[in-house]
């Protein structure tokens, strides 16, 4: 296969993937984390927030600044934020293919791109605007690895990748090994110096290493619920590595069915053949192992954390096929088949995407109806987190109106019921917290102040008072 054909195939996969996820362009940000990134990134103190404060559990200043730049160029358009996110994911996939082509050959470029775009981790990242740090970091990281023949340029790009998401520190620390393999006469000192400087700044800002407290492990092999903190201390890091390995090799996406854990043997075969592939394969295993070690040390693993390991896995798949390693190539084919079953390229976007688009249409109706009103009270048929996200998004989109979340109900199965009684009564059995506990007492009234309006949603429709 000629080199241009490999990259052309990768570009074709990127286009098909973008087409499959294109409905997301009409979906507003839907999570608390996403709205906090936007509120702080677009707020008056955006520069201090980006450079001198912690970003949730880490320090990701360039990711923070990307939301500010996005808003400056296109205001608070959901389409603009989503378009940047989807473009970053596609760009990372093409850069991955370019790196595979340079390191291993044209066949590797196509196989690496197939692995990247087939794995449901890319869809997982795309759905939530708060996960931009992963794809922005991946694009800069892969650019830095492509720039390794110029260590100073590579140092700048790898440093920028770490300032987007700390998982990029693993391949940056492996740069001496990579240079010894690819460019024996070059020094990794510029890269090591940049990593050390970033580590010092991060420690100063976070006043420590950052990260979550306690045990934060989602179990993909069961119902996706969190691991109990009551597990023996020695077992917790092992379970973190197990969760990451499971989701990387036998992924569970959206409403997709779970596949037998026996398929994890394919992962063991891949690791064996990569080790046998020499310095290149061992460097990729070290990259993957470093990412697993982060989860083990922090005792943390969430669905989105399957994305960073996908990069060395995809490169490894390309290497084994390019080398015509029969056993390794057979394992790669098996793994790609497993990923295809869960991929949006085969099954289409998961149902959550359609739900987000429908929510976006509903929120747009509320925004339109609120034009010219000074104060609007919201009573939404959604969980608390989603109701808060809607209120924050409306506040960003239409700041001239004061949007107040008055109440919410858990689901459309119990639509918010309203009636006149000294204001507006929201029935106790309809409005609840996520745990099902009553949010408002019996005959508790919401009485908007003079001139304010109340809007509520029920059965996918928007209603206004007055």
Secondary structure by P-SEA (a helix, b strand, c coil): ccaaaaaaaaaaaaaaaaaaaccccccccccaaaaaaaaaaaccccccccccccccccccaaaaaaaaaaaaaccccaaaaaaaaaaaaaaaaaaaaaaaaaaccaaaaaaaaaaaaacaaaaaaaaccccaaaaaaaaaaaaaaaacccaaaaaaaaaaaaaacccaaaaaaaaaaaaaaccccccaaaaaaaaaaaaaaaaaaaccccccccbbbbbcccccccccccccccaaaaaaaaaaaaaacccccccccccccccaaaaaaaaaaaaaccaaaaaaaaaaaaaaaaaaaaccccccccccaaaaaaaaaaaaaaacaaaaaaaaaaaaaaaaaaccccccccaaaaaaaaaaaaaaaaaaaaccccbbbbbccccaaaaaaaaaaaaaaccccccccccccccccccbbbbbcccccccccccccccccccccccccccccccbbbbbbcccbbbbcc
